[in-house]
Amino acid sequence: MPGSPFTTPAFLDNGEFFMDQGNVIQMNWPNVSDAFSTPVAIASASFPGWDWTRPWPGGDIVNGHSVHLTVAPEVLTDPTVVVDATTVLSSLTFGIPDSMISGGKALPMDPSWYICRHVFITTKPEAKKSADEGDGCGFLEQACLDDLASILSNDWGKTDNNTMCAQLAFDPLPESCGSSFGYARQDSWYADNTVIANSVLGPLETIPKQQQYSWRIGTGYHSPYDPIPYEIAANRTYLVATAWGYSKKLAASARKTPKVTWTCISSGDAYVPPLPPPPPPSSTTTTTPSKPTSTPTVIPNTDAYYDDFTAGLKQWTTYGDSFSSDSRLLIADYSLGDKALLKSSYSNFTFEADITLPSDSGNAGLIFRVSNPSDGADAYKGYYAGISTENNVVLGRAANDWTQISLVDVDIAANKAHHLKVKVRENKIDVYVNDMTKSLISATDSTYTSGMDGVRVFDTGAAFDNVQIFPLAFKDDFTSGSMAKWISYGGDYATKNAALVGQASSGGKALIRDTLYSDFVYEADVTIWDESGDAGLVFRASSPYDGTDGYYGYYAGFGNGYIVLGRSDDGWNELANVNASIQHGTAHHIMVRARQNVLSIFVDDMNKPKIEMGDDTYLTGLNGVRVYETKTTFDNVVIYTM
């Protein structure tokens, strides 16, 4: 989900549990966007609805609500998962009546509305024939339609505390639909006034144009030029039902059972792809391949990168002959400056790896912001941070010669893995060895601003493992004196003395505007000023509103003597609470690492989490800060994409 401008999620294939997170793959967004710019099939269907710009229930039925089905030519999937595989993506997008649009954008949704979408998929020929011939859901029996309307509305606001929707993802179609539609489970999502107002989520419900996070489903993995996936895509018919409900903000006296409307859509005849190109002519000339033999792919500078070398050196370009992969390690034999580089172009990031040196001489480490590399010890432009068993860590820069920036003593034992990390933001470079709480080197240098990243050895061999690069996605040190990047919900927030100050309130929040985060490292310096209360970081939040627990998402914070992690489901659900040396009036550094369902909370000590647990209730959302009954100062807020 949202977070990186270069990836987009899609369901890999249809099946009973197609909506499961295990069926979600990340795809290259530029490639997907290019594919949908030349679609192989397009279909549209309208359905009745209401004007949600007016207070619920919105007056009379209005026409002009629509769903649009688009099938794109095959797109390459992630080669680190399946090599040379493609899938055919189908997308559902939505439109609204012209009367609800102004200046190309949807008018604000009245806060009294809460709309739920429900998508079911069938491969029955009768369903496709009805949809393709313009009869929509005419193939469905009346008992099915009656039961569908009932299950999508009767338990409105009662099924789950996290949503008003009466039916949720994974819930099945009524049994009465079995003979006409077949057995099917649903994907489901909602839209309220905060969703429509969001610059990322709102267009998904109101503009038929392809968006980065439009709803998409593939056909599984296939070989390029295979016609079968196009037939699979064409054989699907989508039942799209919309429940036009009310939000919790509507007065109880005005509430009535929501209405439900639907339509069915299919994409027409299957596209027949062109034949694959002929193989290149054979040649009797033989060449000796260089290492590595694969062609590295470009790593988008907004995507995180991980490598445990289970796939060998396919992402690496080597300079010198000393590098190989073995036993899930990157091995460098002895050399005087050989390098291995990724095809990256990061500017601001953290870059870390485990490094083992086998001897008592030389050094090995990380090179970054690199350009113009070639064979030779200092044959590149860029920075190098390395460790040596002569018990030091060094930072310097190269430009076909060597300039040392800093050298600091530190114990480095041979034949033992040491964790080396560099943190690079603008002209500041911090270097950490083993202890991730305090940097050993903190320097400023603006010679190089971006470039490739990799590893290097000098006068030694080394083994590298667990290479990871996290690009900076957001930062605010509040020196601008502006809150332009933030939007508050309750409370009283303002910038003062290059910091964000939140006055004591019953849960006032300030959230980062217009960006959703999924997997990340989220850090800030936080000072609570009162003996009671707590403050901290909100993350993966949605549907925010004024109120103590007015959001759906997570909160990690601290008060005098404790650290807490909890989840707000329109009500507080404490997940963990531990004792800690927290004092009011003192700045404490808090870090949240959220990767898939694993949540790790660090405070002051960045080596070991104070809280670590699994919870997959929320996997993406907005990030921000929150105070509860204490004045609080926030500073140096940063988010790195994991």
C-alpha positions in Angstrom: 0.0 0.0 0.0 0.9 3.7 -0.1 4.3 4.9 0.9 6.5 4.4 -2.1 5.9 6.2 -5.4 7.5 3.4 -7.4 5.4 0.4 -6.2 1.8 -0.5 -6.4 -0.1 -3.4 -4.8 -2.3 -5.9 -6.7 -3.9 -9.2 -5.9 -1.9 -11.8 -7.7 -4.8 -14.1 -8.8 -8.5 -14.9 -8.3 -9.5 -17.6 -5.8 -11.8 -18.1 -2.9 -9.5 -16.0 -0.7 -8.2 -13.6 -3.3 -8.5 -10.7 -0.9 -6.0 -12.2 1.6 -2.8 -10.3 2.2 -0.8 -13.3 1.2 -2.2 -12.9 -2.3 -0.9 -9.3 -2.6 2.2 -8.6 -4.6 4.0 -5.3 -5.1 4.6 -4.3 -8.7 6.6 -1.5 -10.4 4.2 1.4 -10.6 5.8 3.1 -13.7 5.5 -0.3 -15.6 1.9 -0.7 -14.4 1.0 2.8 -15.4 2.5 2.4 -18.8 0.6 -0.8 -19.4 -2.8 0.8 -18.5 -2.1 3.7 -20.8 -2.6 1.2 -23.7 -5.4 -1.1 -22.4 -6.5 -4.2 -24.3 -10.1 -4.1 -22.9 -12.3 -1.4 -21.4 -15.9 -1.6 -20.0 -18.0 0.7 -18.0 -21.3 0.3 -16.1 -23.5 2.8 -14.3 -25.5 2.3 -11.1 -27.9 4.4 -9.1 -26.7 6.2 -6.0 -27.1 9.3 -3.8 -25.6 12.7 -3.6 -23.3 12.4 -0.6 -22.4 16.1 -0.7 -25.7 16.6 1.0 -26.5 15.4 4.5 -27.5 11.7 4.7 -29.6 10.2 3.1 -28.9 12.7 0.3 -32.4 13.2 -1.2 -33.5 11.5 -4.3 -31.5 8.9 -6.3 -29.1 10.4 -8.7 -27.6 8.8 -11.8 -24.0 9.0 -12.9 -22.3 6.8 -10.4 -20.1 4.4 -12.4 -17.6 1.6 -12.3 -14.9 1.1 -14.9 -13.1 -2.1 -15.8 -9.8 -1.9 -17.6 -7.6 -4.8 -18.7 -3.9 -4.0 -19.4 -1.4 -5.9 -21.5 0.9 -8.2 -19.5 3.2 -6.6 -16.9 6.5 -8.1 -15.6 6.3 -9.2 -12.0 9.1 -8.9 -9.4 12.1 -10.8 -10.8 13.3 -11.6 -7.3 10.2 -13.6 -6.7 9.7 -15.3 -10.2 12.2 -14.7 -13.0 10.8 -13.6 -16.4 7.2 -13.9 -15.3 4.2 -11.7 -16.2 0.7 -11.2 -15.1 -2.4 -9.6 -16.8 -3.9 -7.0 -14.5 -7.6 -6.0 -14.4 -8.5 -2.8 -12.6 -11.8 -1.4 -11.1 -12.0 2.4 -10.9 -15.0 4.5 -9.9 -16.7 7.7 -11.0 -19.3 10.1 -9.6 -21.9 12.4 -11.2 -20.7 15.7 -12.7 -23.0 17.5 -10.2 -20.7 16.3 -7.4 -17.5 17.5 -9.1 -16.0 21.0 -9.3 -12.8 22.0 -11.0 -12.0 18.4 -11.7 -12.2 17.3 -8.0 -14.9 15.8 -6.0 -16.9 18.1 -3.7 -16.5 17.4 0.0 -18.5 14.5 1.4 -20.9 15.4 4.1 -19.6 13.9 7.4 -22.9 12.1 8.0 -22.1 9.6 5.2 -20.2 6.3 5.3 -20.1 4.2 2.1 -19.1 0.6 1.7 -17.9 -1.1 -1.5 -18.2 -4.8 -1.9 -16.6 -6.8 -4.9 -17.4 -10.4 -5.8 -16.0 -12.3 -8.8 -17.5 -15.1 -10.8 -16.4 -17.1 -13.9 -19.9 -18.3 -14.8 -20.5 -17.9 -18.6 -24.1 -16.8 -17.9 -22.9 -13.9 -15.8 -20.4 -12.8 -18.4 -23.0 -12.9 -21.2 -25.4 -10.8 -19.2 -22.8 -8.2 -18.3 -21.3 -8.0 -21.8 -24.7 -7.6 -23.4 -25.6 -4.7 -21.2 -28.0 -6.5 -18.9 -25.7 -6.0 -15.9 -26.8 -8.3 -13.0 -29.9 -9.5 -14.8 -28.7 -13.1 -14.4 -29.0 -12.9 -10.6 -32.2 -14.4 -9.1 -34.4 -12.0 -7.1 -33.9 -14.0 -3.9 -30.1 -13.5 -4.3 -30.6 -9.7 -4.8 -32.9 -9.4 -1.8 -30.5 -11.3 0.5 -27.6 -9.4 -0.8 -29.3 -6.1 0.1 -30.1 -7.5 3.5 -26.7 -8.7 4.5 -25.0 -5.5 3.3 -27.3 -3.2 5.4 -29.1 -4.8 8.3 -26.2 -5.0 10.7 -24.9 -1.5 9.8 -22.4 -0.3 12.4 -22.7 -3.5 14.5 -20.4 -6.1 12.7 -17.0 -4.7 13.8 -15.9 -1.8 15.8 -13.4 -0.8 13.1 -16.0 0.0 10.5 -19.7 0.8 9.9 -19.8 -1.8 7.1 -22.2 -4.7 7.7 -20.1 -7.1 5.7 -16.3 -7.3 5.6 -13.6 -8.7 3.4 -13.7 -12.5 3.3 -17.4 -12.7 4.0 -19.3 -14.8 1.5 -22.1 -14.1 -0.9 -25.6 -15.3 0.3 -26.3 -18.9 -0.3 -29.3 -17.9 -2.4 -26.8 -16.6 -5.0 -25.1 -19.9 -5.4 -27.0 -21.2 -8.4 -26.8 -17.9 -10.4 -23.4 -16.5 -9.3 -21.6 -19.4 -7.6 -19.9 -19.4 -4.3 -17.8 -16.3 -3.8 -16.1 -14.3 -1.0 -15.8 -10.5 -1.2 -13.3 -7.8 -1.0 -14.6 -4.8 0.9 -13.6 -1.2 1.8 -15.2 2.0 2.8 -15.2 5.8 2.1 -16.1 8.5 4.5 -15.5 12.2 4.4 -11.8 11.9 5.5 -11.2 9.4 2.7 -12.8 11.5 0.0 -10.8 14.6 1.3 -7.5 12.6 1.1 -5.5 13.5 -2.0 -4.4 9.9 -2.4 -7.5 7.9 -1.4 -10.3 10.3 -2.6 -9.6 9.9 -6.3 -9.9 6.1 -6.0 -13.6 6.5 -5.4 -14.3 9.5 -7.6 -12.1 9.6 -10.7 -12.1 6.8 -13.3 -8.5 7.5 -14.2 -5.9 4.9 -13.1 -4.3 5.8 -9.8 -1.3 4.3 -8.1 -3.5 2.5 -5.6 -6.5 1.6 -7.8 -8.0 -1.8 -7.2 -6.3 -4.4 -9.3 -6.1 -8.2 -9.7 -3.8 -10.3 -11.8 -3.9 -13.8 -13.4 -1.1 -15.5 -11.5 2.4 -15.9 -13.0 2.8 -16.7 -16.7 5.4 -16.7 -19.4 5.5 -13.6 -21.6 3.3 -13.7 -24.7 1.1 -16.4 -23.3 -2.6 -15.9 -24.5 -4.1 -17.9 -21.5 -3.9 -15.1 -18.9 -5.9 -12.8 -21.3 -8.6 -15.5 -21.5 -8.6 -15.8 -17.7 -9.1 -12.0 -17.3 -11.8 -11.9 -19.9 -13.8 -14.8 -18.3 -14.3 -12.9 -15.0 -17.4 -10.9 -14.1 -17.4 -8.5 -11.2 -20.4 -7.9 -9.0 -19.9 -4.4 -7.4 -22.3 -3.5 -4.6 -22.4 -0.2 -2.8 -24.0 0.3 0.6 -25.0 4.0 1.0 -24.8 4.3 4.8 -24.5 6.8 7.6 -21.5 7.5 9.8 -21.3 7.6 13.6 -21.6 11.4 13.4 -25.2 11.2 12.3 -27.7 11.7 15.1 -29.3 8.4 16.3 -32.8 9.8 15.7 -32.0 10.3 12.0 -30.6 6.8 11.3 -32.4 4.3 9.0 -31.3 1.1 7.3 -29.0 2.0 4.5 -29.9 1.4 0.8 -27.8 -0.9 -1.4 -27.3 -0.7 -5.2 -25.2 -2.9 -7.5 -24.0 -3.5 -11.0 -22.2 -6.3 -12.8 -19.4 -5.8 -15.3 -17.2 -7.9 -17.6 -14.5 -7.0 -20.2 -15.8 -8.5 -23.5 -13.7 -10.7 -25.8 -10.3 -11.9 -24.7 -7.3 -10.1 -26.3 -5.0 -12.2 -28.4 -1.3 -11.1 -27.8 1.2 -11.0 -30.7 3.6 -13.8 -31.2 6.9 -13.6 -29.4 9.8 -12.2 -31.3 12.2 -14.7 -33.0 15.3 -15.7 -31.1 18.5 -13.8 -32.1 20.7 -15.5 -34.7 23.2 -18.0 -33.4 26.8 -17.2 -33.3 29.9 -19.3 -33.1 31.7 -16.6 -31.2 32.3 -17.5 -27.5 32.9 -15.1 -24.7 33.8 -15.5 -21.0 31.0 -13.9 -18.9 32.1 -11.4 -16.3 30.9 -11.6 -12.7 28.0 -11.4 -12.0 26.4 -12.9 -15.0 23.0 -11.3 -14.5 22.1 -7.7 -15.4 21.3 -5.7 -12.2 18.1 -3.8 -12.3 17.7 -0.2 -11.2 16.5 0.2 -7.6 14.0 3.1 -7.3 15.4 5.7 -4.9 12.2 5.6 -2.8 12.2 1.8 -2.3 13.9 0.1 0.5 16.5 -2.6 -0.4 17.3 -5.8 1.4 19.8 -8.5 0.5 20.7 -11.7 2.4 22.3 -13.0 -0.8 20.0 -16.0 -1.2 19.7 -14.9 -4.8 23.5 -14.6 -5.3 24.9 -11.4 -6.9 22.2 -10.7 -9.4 21.7 -7.1 -8.1 25.4 -6.4 -7.9 28.1 -5.0 -10.3 31.6 -5.9 -9.2 34.8 -3.9 -9.8 37.7 -6.4 -9.3 37.5 -10.2 -9.2 37.3 -10.9 -5.5 33.5 -11.0 -4.9 31.4 -14.2 -4.9 28.3 -15.4 -3.0 28.4 -18.5 -0.8 26.2 -19.8 2.1 23.9 -16.7 1.9 26.9 -14.3 2.2 28.6 -11.9 0.0 32.3 -13.0 0.1 35.2 -10.8 -0.8 38.6 -12.4 -1.1 41.7 -10.4 -0.3 42.1 -7.3 -2.5 43.4 -3.8 -2.5 40.2 -2.0 -3.0 37.7 -4.1 -4.9 34.1 -2.9 -4.9 30.6 -4.3 -5.4 27.8 -1.8 -6.2 24.1 -1.7 -6.5 22.3 0.2 -9.3 20.9 2.7 -6.8 20.7 6.5 -6.6 19.8 7.3 -3.0 20.3 10.7 -1.5 19.1 10.5 2.1 19.0 7.1 3.8 20.3 4.6 6.3 22.6 1.9 5.0 23.7 -1.0 7.2 25.2 -4.5 7.0 26.9 -7.2 9.1 30.6 -7.4 8.3 33.1 -10.0 9.3 36.8 -9.5 8.8 39.1 -12.5 8.8 42.4 -10.9 9.5 44.2 -8.4 11.7 44.9 -5.9 8.9 43.0 -3.8 6.4 39.4 -2.6 6.5 36.1 -3.3 4.9 32.8 -1.4 4.8 30.2 0.6 2.9 30.5 3.0 0.0 27.7 5.4 -0.8 26.7 8.3 -3.0 29.0 6.8 -5.5 29.6 7.7 -9.2 32.2 7.0 -11.9 33.3 3.6 -10.4 36.1 1.6 -12.0 38.8 -0.9 -10.9 41.2 0.5 -8.3 41.4 1.2 -4.6 40.0 4.8 -4.8 38.7 4.6 -8.4 35.3 6.2 -7.7 33.7 9.4 -6.5 31.8 9.0 -3.2 32.1 8.2 0.5 33.4 5.2 2.3 32.8 4.1 6.0 34.8 1.1 7.0 35.9 -0.9 10.1 39.3 -2.4 10.7 40.6 -5.1 13.1 43.3 -2.5 13.9 40.5 -1.3 16.1 39.1 1.7 14.4 36.3 3.0 12.2 37.1 5.4 9.3 35.0 7.8 7.2 36.4 9.4 4.1 35.7 10.3 0.5 37.3 9.3 -2.8 37.9 11.0 -6.1 40.6 8.8 -7.6 42.5 9.6 -4.4 41.6 9.4 -0.7 40.6 12.1 1.8 40.1 11.0 5.3 37.2 12.8 7.1 37.4 11.1 10.5 39.0 8.1 12.3 37.8 6.9 15.7 39.0 4.0 17.9 36.6 1.1 18.5 37.2 -2.6 19.3 36.8 -4.7 16.2 37.5 -8.4 16.6 38.4 -10.7 13.7 36.1 -13.5 12.7 33.1 -11.9 14.4 30.2 -10.2 12.7 30.0 -6.4 13.4 27.0 -4.3 12.5 28.0 -1.1 10.6 25.4 1.6 9.8 25.6 4.9 8.1 22.9 7.5 8.4 23.0 10.2 5.6 20.8 13.3 5.5 21.7 16.2 3.4 25.3 17.1 4.3 25.4 15.2 7.6 26.9 11.7 7.9 26.6 9.6 11.1 28.4 6.3 11.4 27.5 3.6 14.0 29.3 0.4 14.9 27.5 -2.3 16.9 25.8 0.2 19.2 22.9 1.8 17.2 22.1 4.3 19.9 25.1 6.6 19.6 27.1 7.4 16.5 30.9 7.0 16.7 31.4 9.5 13.9 29.2 12.5 13.1 30.5 14.7 10.3 29.4 17.2 7.7 30.5 17.1 4.1 28.6 18.2 1.0 30.9 17.0 -1.7 28.6 14.3 -3.0 24.8 14.4 -2.7 23.5 11.1 -4.3 24.7 8.0 -6.1 25.2 4.3 -6.0 25.7 2.2 -2.9 27.8 -0.9 -2.2 30.6 -2.5 -0.3 34.4 -2.3 -0.4 37.4 -4.1 1.0 41.0 -2.9 1.3 44.1 -5.0 2.3 41.8 -7.7 3.6 38.9 -10.0 2.7 35.5 -9.9 4.3 32.0 -11.4 4.5 28.9 -9.2 4.2 25.4 -10.1 5.1 22.0 -8.5 5.8 22.5 -5.5 3.6 19.6 -3.1 4.0 19.0 0.5 2.8 16.0 2.5 4.0 15.4 5.8 2.0 14.2 8.9 3.9 10.5 9.3 3.2 9.7 12.3 5.5 11.5 14.7 7.8 10.5 17.8 9.7 12.8 19.6 12.2 10.3 22.5 12.3 13.0 25.1 11.6 10.7 26.5 9.0 8.2 27.5 11.7 5.4 26.1 9.6 2.9 23.3 10.1 2.2 23.1 6.3 3.1 19.4 6.3 0.6 18.6 9.1 -3.1 18.6 9.8 -4.4 18.5 13.4 -7.5 16.8 14.8 -8.4 18.3 18.2 -5.9 19.7 20.6 -3.7 22.8 20.1 -0.5 22.4 18.0 1.9 25.1 16.9 5.6 25.4 16.0 7.8 27.2 18.5 11.6 27.4 18.8 12.2 25.0 15.9 9.9 22.3 17.5 6.3 21.2 17.4 4.5 21.9 20.6 1.2 20.2 21.5 -0.7 21.6 24.5 -2.3 19.2 26.9 -5.5 17.8 25.6 -7.6 14.7 25.6 -6.0 13.0 22.7 -5.3 15.8 20.2 -3.5 14.6 17.1 -1.4 16.1 14.3 -1.0 13.9 11.3 1.3 14.2 8.3 -0.7 15.3 5.3 -1.6 13.2 2.2 0.8 10.3 2.6 0.1 6.7 3.6 2.8 4.6 5.1 3.0 0.8 5.3 6.4 -0.5 6.4 8.7 2.1 7.9 11.1 3.3 10.6 9.5 6.3 12.4 11.5 8.4 14.9 11.2 11.5 16.9 12.5 13.3 20.0 9.6 13.7 22.4 9.5 15.7 25.7 6.5 15.5 28.0 6.2 18.4 30.4 3.6 17.2 32.9 3.8 14.4 35.6 0.6 12.8 34.3 -0.5 11.9 30.8 1.5 10.5 27.9 2.5 11.4 24.3 4.0 9.7 21.3 3.5 8.6 17.7 0.4 7.6 15.9 0.9 5.3 12.9 -1.0 3.4 10.2 -4.0 5.6 11.1 -7.2 6.1 9.1 -10.5 8.0 9.5 -9.2 10.5 12.0 -11.5 12.9 13.8 -11.6 15.0 17.0 -11.7 12.8 20.1 -9.5 10.9 22.5 -9.5 7.8 20.4 -10.7 9.4 17.2 -8.9 7.3 14.6 -8.3 3.7 13.5 -4.7 2.8 13.9 -1.8 2.4 16.4 -0.2 4.6 19.1 3.1 4.2 20.7 3.9 6.6 23.5 5.2 7.1 27.0 4.4 8.8 30.3 6.3 9.1 33.6 7.7 5.6 34.2 6.1 3.7 31.4 5.9 3.0 27.7 2.7 2.0 26.0 1.6 0.5 22.7 -2.1 0.4 21.8 -4.6 0.3 19.0 -7.5 2.6 18.5 -10.6 1.0 17.0 -12.8 4.1 17.7 -12.0 3.1 21.3 -8.8 2.2 23.1 -7.3 -1.3 23.0 -4.0 -1.5 25.0 -1.6 -4.0 23.5 1.4 -3.6 25.9 2.5 -1.5 28.8 6.1 -1.8 30.3 7.9 0.1 33.0 10.7 2.4 31.8 12.9 5.2 33.0 10.9 8.0 31.5 11.0 11.5 33.1 8.9 14.5 32.3 11.0 17.5 31.2 13.6 15.3 29.5 13.8 14.6 25.8 13.5 10.9 24.9 14.1 9.4 21.5 11.3 7.1 20.3 11.5 4.8 17.3 8.8 2.6 15.8 9.7 -0.1 13.3 6.7 -1.5 11.6 7.2 -4.2 9.0 4.1 -6.1 7.9 2.5 -7.4 11.2 5.6 -6.9 13.4 5.6 -3.8 15.6 8.8 -2.9 17.5 9.0 0.1 19.9 12.3 1.5 21.0 12.8 4.4 23.5 16.3 5.8 24.1 18.1 2.5 23.6 18.0 1.8 19.8 19.6 -1.7 20.1 16.7 -3.6 21.8 13.0 -2.9 21.6 11.1 -2.1 24.8 8.0 -3.6 23.2 7.8 -6.0 20.2 4.7 -7.9 19.1 2.6 -9.0 16.2 -0.6 -7.3 15.2 -2.0 -7.1 11.6 -5.2 -5.2 12.3 -3.8 -2.2 10.4 -1.2 -2.5 7.6 -1.1 1.0 6.2 -2.3 4.5 7.1 -1.3 8.0 8.2 1.5 8.8 10.6 1.6 11.6 13.1 1.8 12.6 16.8 -0.6 12.6 19.7 -0.8 14.0 23.2 -2.9 12.9 26.2 -3.2 15.2 29.2 0.3 16.6 29.0 2.0 19.4 27.1 4.5 17.9 24.7 7.4 19.0 22.5 8.2 17.0 19.3 11.3 17.5 17.2 13.4 15.8 14.6 10.6 13.7 13.1 11.8 11.3 10.4 10.3 8.4 8.6 12.4 5.9 6.5 10.7 3.4 4.1 11.4 -0.2 5.0 
